[in-house]
Amino acid sequence: MSAFLLTSCTTSGSDGGGPRSSPSPAPSSPRPATAQQEKNLGEQARAALAAVRGGTPVEAGAERVTDGVHSEPTLTRGRTYRISLACAGKGAAELTFVPANAGTKTTVPCDRSVAQQRITAEAPVHVDVDGTRGSTGVIAWQISPL
């Protein structure tokens, strides 16, 4: 009889009278943002970045935190640049460079604050910004010469 009770609690009956179970969402999976929420977060991130930006950008954009930023900007060897980032949403993102000596690994909180980092272009540079586990939102970024 206990096997019957266990079965009836975990399956949905076709008569509509039995208890129904539904899968619960995984706790580590972020809820997807609606298009309007994403638009609002993008506007917030771009506004935060606009408050501090200077100079003509070499490259700029805005990406979902879950997609990240992955760029190989065309930089002039021997020049120094600044990457500025603002993230709006929840969690944080990590900025890394290849080669590692092009800049310093930095954590960017998704609280609309702006993080800035120098980039030294001694060789081709690859810039990555990846959201930490469970992070959501939009990252606005730009690279400008100093």
Residue frames relative to the residue before (quaternion, step in Angstrom):
aa qw qx qy qz dx dy dz
M 1.0000 0.0000 0.0000 0.0000 0.00 0.00 0.00
S 0.6475 0.5132 -0.3450 0.4454 3.61 0.95 -0.70
A 0.5905 0.5466 -0.3760 0.4596 3.61 1.11 -0.53
F 0.6338 0.5262 -0.3265 0.4634 3.59 1.02 -0.74
L 0.6626 0.4992 -0.3095 0.4647 3.58 0.92 -0.87
L 0.6374 0.5185 -0.3282 0.4661 3.57 0.96 -0.81
T 0.6653 0.4990 -0.2994 0.4677 3.56 0.93 -0.87
S 0.6928 0.4804 -0.2989 0.4471 3.57 0.87 -0.83
C 0.6486 0.5077 -0.3287 0.4620 3.60 1.14 -0.41
T 0.7572 0.3943 -0.2194 0.4722 3.57 1.09 -0.53
T 0.7111 0.3574 -0.2644 0.5447 3.59 1.21 -0.02
S 0.4197 -0.6919 0.5156 0.2816 3.54 -1.11 0.54
G 0.3848 -0.7272 0.5259 0.2157 3.51 -0.89 0.95
S 0.4765 -0.6803 0.4736 0.2929 3.56 -1.10 0.62
D 0.6121 0.5754 -0.3519 0.4128 3.58 1.25 -0.26
G 0.4926 -0.6845 0.4126 0.3443 3.59 1.30 -0.10
G 0.6461 0.5547 -0.3326 0.4053 3.61 1.16 -0.21
G 0.6498 0.5339 -0.3263 0.4315 3.59 1.13 -0.45
P 0.6127 -0.5444 0.4087 0.4014 3.55 -1.23 0.38
R 0.2301 -0.7622 0.5923 0.1236 3.55 -1.13 0.69
S 0.1851 -0.7632 0.6059 0.1270 3.50 -1.05 0.72
S 0.1213 -0.7651 0.6267 0.0851 3.53 -1.17 0.58
P 0.5466 -0.6195 0.4314 0.3624 3.56 -1.00 0.68
S 0.3303 -0.7258 0.5635 0.2158 3.55 -0.99 0.78
P 0.5458 -0.6284 0.4281 0.3521 3.59 -1.02 0.69
A 0.5469 -0.6016 0.4637 0.3522 3.56 -1.13 0.61
P 0.4971 -0.6977 0.4205 0.2989 3.60 -0.76 0.96
S 0.7020 0.4644 -0.2906 0.4550 3.63 1.05 -0.55
S 0.5949 0.5682 -0.3709 0.4309 3.61 1.24 -0.17
P 0.3505 -0.7326 0.5349 0.2334 3.60 -0.71 0.98
R 0.4891 -0.6241 0.5074 0.3373 3.57 -1.12 0.57
P 0.4700 -0.6746 0.4739 0.3153 3.59 -0.87 0.82
A 0.4388 -0.6874 0.5148 0.2645 3.54 -1.02 0.81
T 0.4755 -0.6306 0.5173 0.3296 3.54 -1.13 0.58
A 0.6767 -0.4863 0.3526 0.4258 3.56 -1.23 0.33
Q 0.6670 0.4955 -0.3106 0.4617 3.59 0.95 -0.81
Q 0.6321 0.5151 -0.3373 0.4704 3.61 0.99 -0.77
E 0.6486 0.5177 -0.3096 0.4642 3.57 0.96 -0.87
K 0.6353 0.5244 -0.3206 0.4676 3.57 0.99 -0.85
N 0.6642 0.5046 -0.2979 0.4641 3.59 0.92 -0.93
L 0.6632 0.4945 -0.3063 0.4710 3.60 0.94 -0.88
G 0.6280 0.5334 -0.3289 0.4614 3.58 1.03 -0.75
E 0.6515 0.5043 -0.3072 0.4763 3.57 0.97 -0.85
Q 0.6479 0.5144 -0.3199 0.4619 3.61 0.98 -0.80
A 0.6689 0.4926 -0.3034 0.4668 3.59 0.91 -0.89
R 0.6680 0.4889 -0.3075 0.4692 3.62 0.91 -0.86
A 0.6368 0.5233 -0.3323 0.4585 3.62 1.02 -0.74
A 0.6411 0.5105 -0.3290 0.4693 3.60 0.96 -0.80
L 0.6676 0.4953 -0.2938 0.4719 3.58 0.96 -0.85
A 0.6377 0.5469 -0.3243 0.4348 3.60 0.98 -0.83
A 0.6170 0.5754 -0.3430 0.4129 3.58 1.11 -0.63
V 0.7915 0.2976 -0.1576 0.5100 3.62 1.12 -0.51
R 0.5217 0.6773 -0.4198 0.3047 3.59 1.15 -0.30
G 0.0091 -0.7796 0.6261 -0.0111 3.47 -1.20 0.62
G 0.7653 0.3342 -0.2538 0.4882 3.53 -1.07 0.65
T 0.5584 -0.5875 0.4709 0.3483 3.50 -1.34 0.27
P 0.3963 -0.7430 0.4783 0.2493 3.60 -0.60 1.04
V 0.4275 -0.6472 0.5735 0.2636 3.51 -1.23 0.70
E 0.7722 -0.0677 0.0907 0.6252 3.53 1.07 -0.84
A 0.0602 0.7917 -0.6040 0.0683 3.59 -1.07 0.73
G 0.1537 0.7942 -0.5814 0.0868 3.54 -1.26 0.33
A 0.2386 -0.7156 0.6265 0.1964 3.51 -1.39 -0.16
E 0.0202 -0.8097 0.5836 -0.0575 3.56 -0.84 1.05
R 0.5601 -0.5442 0.4867 0.3915 3.55 -1.27 0.38
V 0.5603 -0.5932 0.4566 0.3545 3.57 -1.09 0.71
T 0.6620 0.5194 -0.3109 0.4419 3.58 0.96 -0.81
D 0.6680 0.4651 -0.2966 0.4995 3.62 1.17 -0.50
G 0.2848 -0.7818 0.5001 0.2400 3.56 1.08 -0.77
V 0.4077 -0.6457 0.5800 0.2837 3.51 -1.41 0.03
H 0.0525 0.7748 -0.6256 0.0745 3.56 -0.83 1.00
S 0.1648 0.8203 -0.5144 0.1879 3.55 -0.16 1.31
E 0.1360 -0.7273 0.6644 0.1055 3.50 -1.27 0.60
P 0.1144 -0.8418 0.5243 0.0586 3.57 0.33 1.23
T 0.4511 -0.6475 0.5382 0.2960 3.53 -1.23 0.54
L 0.0427 0.8066 -0.5805 0.1030 3.54 -0.28 1.33
T 0.4614 -0.6733 0.5060 0.2790 3.56 -1.13 0.69
R 0.4904 -0.6782 0.4705 0.2795 3.54 -0.77 1.09
G 0.7941 0.2877 -0.2388 0.4791 3.55 -0.97 0.95
R 0.6344 0.5050 -0.3392 0.4769 3.61 1.24 -0.15
T 0.3386 -0.7145 0.5759 0.2077 3.53 -1.29 0.43
Y 0.1208 -0.7897 0.6011 0.0224 3.53 -1.01 0.90
R 0.2902 -0.7151 0.6001 0.2104 3.53 -1.35 0.16
I 0.1519 -0.7339 0.6518 0.1164 3.54 -1.02 0.86
S 0.1012 -0.7731 0.6257 0.0236 3.53 -0.92 1.02
L 0.0332 -0.8054 0.5911 -0.0298 3.55 -0.92 0.97
A 0.0101 -0.7522 0.6584 0.0231 3.53 -1.19 0.66
C 0.1136 -0.7941 0.5964 0.0269 3.55 -0.88 0.98
A 0.0870 -0.7759 0.6240 0.0331 3.56 -0.91 0.97
G 0.5361 0.5948 -0.4595 0.3843 3.56 -0.77 1.03
K 0.5949 -0.5302 0.4352 0.4189 3.56 -0.94 -0.95
G 0.7416 0.3794 -0.2988 0.4655 3.54 -1.07 0.76
A 0.4204 -0.6684 0.5427 0.2865 3.54 -1.09 -0.78
A 0.2383 -0.7306 0.6170 0.1692 3.51 -1.38 0.18
E 0.2916 -0.7557 0.5619 0.1678 3.56 -1.17 0.58
L 0.2573 -0.7532 0.5957 0.1075 3.53 -0.92 1.08
T 0.0645 0.7846 -0.6132 0.0646 3.58 -0.84 1.02
F 0.2569 -0.7635 0.5794 0.1238 3.53 -1.28 0.49
V 0.0860 -0.7237 0.6778 0.0976 3.52 -1.32 0.49
P 0.4468 -0.2830 -0.8173 0.2288 1.60 -1.21 2.17
A 0.6561 -0.5628 0.3506 0.3603 3.55 -1.18 0.68
N 0.6759 0.5013 -0.3109 0.4418 3.63 1.06 -0.62
A 0.4707 0.6674 -0.4517 0.3590 3.63 1.22 0.09
G 0.7860 -0.0726 0.0715 0.6098 3.59 1.18 -0.54
T 0.5265 -0.6253 0.4775 0.3222 3.54 -1.32 0.01
K 0.5072 -0.6268 0.4981 0.3190 3.56 -0.99 0.88
T 0.0113 -0.8151 0.5753 -0.0671 3.57 -0.81 1.06
T 0.2914 -0.7152 0.6045 0.1955 3.57 -1.14 0.68
V 0.1589 -0.7830 0.5992 0.0516 3.55 -0.87 1.04
P 0.2876 -0.7634 0.5470 0.1878 3.62 -0.50 1.10
C 0.4133 -0.7081 0.5156 0.2489 3.59 -1.08 0.69
D 0.4036 0.7111 -0.4652 0.3392 3.55 0.82 1.09
R 0.5798 -0.6189 0.3259 0.4179 3.59 1.31 0.45
S 0.4576 0.6282 -0.4975 0.3853 3.60 1.16 0.33
V 0.4048 -0.7154 0.5233 0.2248 3.55 -1.22 0.55
A 0.1414 -0.7570 0.6337 0.0729 3.55 -0.97 0.93
Q 0.0840 -0.7888 0.6081 0.0316 3.56 -1.01 0.85
Q 0.0470 -0.7917 0.6085 -0.0281 3.51 -1.08 0.81
R 0.4021 -0.6873 0.5468 0.2587 3.58 -1.08 0.73
I 0.1470 -0.7493 0.6394 0.0904 3.52 -1.16 0.72
T 0.1622 -0.7630 0.6204 0.0809 3.56 -0.83 1.03
A 0.2038 -0.8098 0.5440 0.0818 3.56 -0.55 1.18
E 0.0832 0.7921 -0.5944 0.1115 3.57 0.03 1.33
A 0.7558 0.0764 -0.0379 0.6493 3.57 1.32 -0.34
P 0.6825 -0.4197 0.3362 0.4951 3.63 -1.16 0.05
V 0.2137 -0.7932 0.5658 0.0712 3.55 -0.97 0.96
H 0.1433 -0.7426 0.6485 0.0867 3.54 -1.10 0.82
V 0.1551 -0.7898 0.5915 0.0466 3.57 -0.78 1.11
D 0.0221 -0.7844 0.6198 -0.0096 3.57 -0.92 0.98
V 0.0105 -0.7441 0.6679 0.0091 3.53 -1.07 0.84
D 0.0182 0.8140 -0.5758 0.0751 3.57 -0.49 1.24
G 0.4780 -0.6688 0.4958 0.2800 3.55 -1.00 0.88
T 0.4539 -0.6447 0.5348 0.3040 3.54 -1.12 0.67
R 0.7202 -0.4607 0.2970 0.4253 3.57 -1.24 0.44
G 0.8345 0.1922 -0.1691 0.4880 3.56 -0.86 1.03
S 0.5146 0.6532 -0.4201 0.3635 3.61 1.23 -0.02
T 0.0398 -0.7788 0.6259 0.0101 3.54 -1.15 0.72
G 0.4746 0.6672 -0.4941 0.2924 3.54 -1.24 0.38
V 0.4906 -0.6280 0.5186 0.3097 3.53 -1.30 -0.49
I 0.2068 -0.7510 0.6180 0.1058 3.56 -1.08 0.88
A 0.1227 -0.7457 0.6505 0.0751 3.56 -0.90 1.00
W 0.0273 0.8195 -0.5681 0.0703 3.58 -0.91 0.87
Q 0.0200 0.7771 -0.6289 -0.0123 3.51 -1.30 0.39
I 0.2166 -0.7360 0.6285 0.1279 3.52 -1.24 0.63
S 0.0092 0.8049 -0.5893 0.0693 3.58 -0.74 1.15
P 0.5103 -0.6206 0.4780 0.3550 3.60 -1.12 0.54
L 0.4031 -0.6905 0.5396 0.2637 3.57 -1.17 0.56
